[in-house]
Amino acid sequence: MTTVGVGISVYNGAATIGQALASVAGQTRAPDQVVVVDDGSTDGTLPIVETWRSVLPLTIVRHGVNRGLSAGRMSAIAELDTDVILAIDSDDVWLPHHLARLLSAYAARPGIVSPMAVAWRPGSPDPIDWRRPLQPKPPAPDLSHLLIMNWLFSGALFARTAYYAAGGLYRFVGCEDWDLWLRMLKVDVPVRVLSEPTVLYRLHGANMSADDRVLPTEVQVLETFLDETTDPALRAAAHRSLRHRLARLALRSAYDHARDGRSPAARLAAVKALSGPAPVAVRGAAMIVAPRRTVGRRDRSRGVPVR
């Protein structure tokens, strides 16, 4: 039987780690090993994790100082000796059949098996929209389309051997999973995405997955991929993806310049946004014509105070 290990890196997660661990304990197919890395927490995270020792096959690793999610995940994987591994973020929740569905798909075709996640807004009138999975659906589940956009969930299941074949480390902060998936597909690890949601992804102000704050790191991931790749088709896809992200960064810079009253600089930055995908190019064109008015309208629509 395939053994499965779960890694959790947590930093100051006292408010949510209990729910995450409860969802792991409630699986119809129990994990064989669970490693929680307390990444230098200064709140009550550790005592909460300790209460689960009698319920889960639990190992706790402590970082004396906060080292970040990538370091936490690598510490967790180093402790796991199971056939396959996967992560759960300390603020997410698994549905009871999550592990069983992933392992069934893995048995049918070993490789990366990505769950489907839905947005979860605890306390809101409509906390879950089951019809809207978080991940975009690619035209084809291949490396070229993964270079354009990361459509794999961070908590995907994969063989421990595949992790080490792809380099055995997380190299970035903020896009660590995307880089790992790219390297795994590059060494021909097959990939599959479940068709039904099994993860509740908690939405809050700290989420960065779809945030422009990760754009600089996404650029680094793509530049690194290009440095390590000679395949013409893959390089073309990576260049296209890089061009789109640089255009979005240029548009963000144009907005910042316009807010500060630097209209000439805003227009100059907006010209670089014209090489992006259609929505970015349209916004860039509007910024060239009327930077202050365009950014003011955008900020008002988002509830941002207009300077």
N, C-alpha and C positions, 0 to 999 in steps of 0.2 A: 504494500500500500504506500502511496506517495505521502510523505510527511510534509507538513506545512507549518511554517513559522511566521509569526507576526512581529513586526518592529514598530515601536512607537517612540518618537522623540518629542519631548514635552518641555516647555519652558513657561513657568508661571501659568499653568493650566488648571488650577484648583477648581475653577468654576465649571469645567467641562470634562476633565479627564475621567471622572467617575462614570459619566454617561457613555463615553467611548469604550471603556473597559467592560461595562455592563453589556454593551452590544456585542463585544467579542465573546464574552462568557455565554451569551444567549444563542450562539450559533448551533444550528442543527447538526453541523459537523464541527466538532471541537478542534481547535488548533493543537498541535503537538508541542509547541513552544511559543512563549510570548516574552519578548524582551522590551522593557520600558527603559528608555534613557532619560534620566532627569538632567536636563541640560542647564544646570546651574540655577534652578528655580529658587526664588526667595520668598515665595508665598507658601501656602499649605499643600502644594502638589504632592510631595513625597509621602506624607502620612496617609493621604487618600489612596495612593498607589499601593502602599503597604497593606491596606485592608483587603486587597484582592489576592494575596498570596495563597489563601486557603481555597480559592475558587479556580484560579488559573495556574497553568504550569509556568510560573512567572520567574523571570530573572530581572533584577533591577541593576542598572549601571548608572553611576553618578559622575557627572562632569562637575569639577569644582567651580568652574566659571562657565558662563554662557558662551558656547562655541558655534551656535547656529544650527539650522536644520540639517544641512548637508553633513556636518560632523556627527550630529546625533544619529542620523540614519546609517552612516558608515559604522559607528560604534555598535548599533543594534545588529547589523548584518554580520559583523565580526563575531558576535556571540551566538548567532544562529547556526545550527548544523543540520537543518532540515533540507529535504530535496528542493522544495520551492519556498519562496518567501514573498511577503507583501507588507505594505505599510498601511497604517491608518493614522490620520492626523488626530491630534488630541482633542479636537473640537468637532469631529465628524461622528456619525453613527451608522453602523451596519444593520441592514435588515437581517432577520434570522437565517435566511437561506443563502446569504452572501457567499460564504466560503464553499458551501456545497455546489453552488452554481459555477463558481470559478474553477473548482477542481474537476467538475464534470467536463467543462469545456477544455481544460488542460489535458485531460485524459484522452479526449478525442483528437486533439492536435497540440502537442507540447510546444510551448513558446511563451510569448507574452499574452496574457489574457487580461484585458481591461474591463473593469466593471463600468456600468453606466450610473451616473450620479444625477440627482435632482437637487435643485436649490431648496434650502430649508431656512425659514425665517421664524424661529421660535417666538411665540407671543403675538404674532400678527394674525389678523382675521383669517387669512388663507395661507397657512404656513408652508404648504407644499403644492406645487403644480406638477402632478405626475406626468402630464402630457409634454413637458418641456425639459428634456435632458440637458445638462450643462454642456456636454461636449458637442462640437460640431460634427456632422457626419461627412467624411471625406468622399470624393468621387471614387477613390480606390484606396484600400488600406495598405499603402506601400510607402517606401521611404521618400519618394519624390513629393508626395502629398503631406507627409509628416514634416518635411522641411518648410512647407508653406505655413502650416499651423499645427500646433500640438493637439491632436484629437484623442490622445490617450490620457486616462485619469491617473493622478499621482499614485493611487493605491493599486496599481495593476500587479497581478501575480506573475512571477517569472522564476525560472530555475536558478538556483544559486550558482551553478556552473556557467550559465549564460551571463550573469553579472560579472564574474571574473574574466570570462572570455572577452567582454567588452571593456576591460580595463580595471574593473574592481574598485571604482571610486566614483563619488559625486564631485564634479569639478567646478561647479558654479553655485552661486547663492541667488535664489529667486527663480532660476530655470533649471535646477539640478535634474529634475525628472526628464525634461525634454531632451537635454543633452544625452542622458543615459539611454533613452529610447532610440535616439538617432544612432548611437554607437551599436546598440543591439541589432537594429535592423540592418546596419551596415555589414555585420558579420552573419547575416542571413537568418536571424532568429524570426520565426513566423509570428504573426500577430493576429489577434481576434478581439473583437469588442462585443460584450454581451448586449442583447437587444432589449433587456428590461432593466429598470433601475433597481439597484440593490444597496445604494449608499445615499444617505442624507448628508448633503454638504452644507454646513452651517454658514450662513451669510452674516458678515459683520464688518465693521470698519477696517479690520486688519487684513482682510482678504486681498491678495495681490494678483491672483491668477489672470484677471482680465484688465489689469491696471497698467496705464502707461508708465508707471514707475519701473516696470521690469523691462521696458524697451531697450535701455542700454545693455542689459545683460543678454537679451535675445540677440542683439547685434554681435556681442562677443561670442555667443554660441555659434552663430552662423559663420563668423570670420574664422573661428577655430575649425569648424567643419570644412571650410574651403581650404584651409592650410593642410588638412589631412586627407583630402580627396582629389583624385585625378579623373574620375569618371565624368565625361563631358555632360551627360544628361543630368546627373546629380548636381554638378557645378552650376548648370543653368538654372535649376530649380532653387538652389541656395542663393544665387545672385538675385533672382527675382524676389525671393523672400526678403533678402537683405535690403534691396531697393525700396520695398514697401515699408519696412520698419524705419529706414532712414528718412523716408518721406513723412512718416508720422512724427518722428522726432523733430523734423524741421517745422511741421505745423505747430507742434507744442511750443517750440521756440518762438514762432511768429505770434502766438497768443500772448506769451509772456512779454514780448517786446511791446505789443499793442497796449497791454494793460498798463505798462509803464510810460506810455505816451511816446514811444520811439517808433513812429509809423514807418519811416524809411527802412529801419532795420527789420520791422515786421514784414514789410513787402519783400525784402530781399530773402528772408527765410522762407516766406510763403512760396516763392518761385521754386524752391527745392522740393516743395510738397507736391508739385504738379506731376512728378514722376511716380507717385503712389497710386494705389487702387482708386477707382472712381470716386467713392465718398470722400477720400482724403484730397484728391485733386480738385473736387468741386469746392471744398472748404478753403483750400489754398487759393483758388481763383477769387473767391469772395474776399479773402484777406488782402489780396493784391489790390482790389478795387476800393475797399473801404475797411481798413483794419480795425479802427476803433469801434465802428458801428457793428461789425461782424462779431468781434469778441464780446462786446457788450450784450448783444442779443443771445449769444451762446451762454454767457454766464447767467443771465436772467432766467433762461430756460432750465438751468441746472440749480437755481436757487443760490448762486454764488453772488455775494455782494459786489456790485459794480463800483470800481474805483473812480 
